[in-house]
Amino acid sequence: MLGFKRFRNAAITLSRIELVHRIRKGQFGLAKLGLKDATAPAVWEDVLSA
């Protein structure tokens, strides 16, 4: 991989990776979004839209 051409793209990608890790570990407040028993793709879409 040659890297990112812009810092903003790198920052967005890393923040999304960190968000996925937080969701998997249960550190993201899913109760606030009403997604306590939702599937991973549904959680991902709702978190990104919030």
Buried (B, 14 or more C-beta within 10 A) or exposed (E): EEEEEEEEEEEEEEEEEEBBEEBEEEEBEBEEBEBEEBEEEEBBEBBEEE
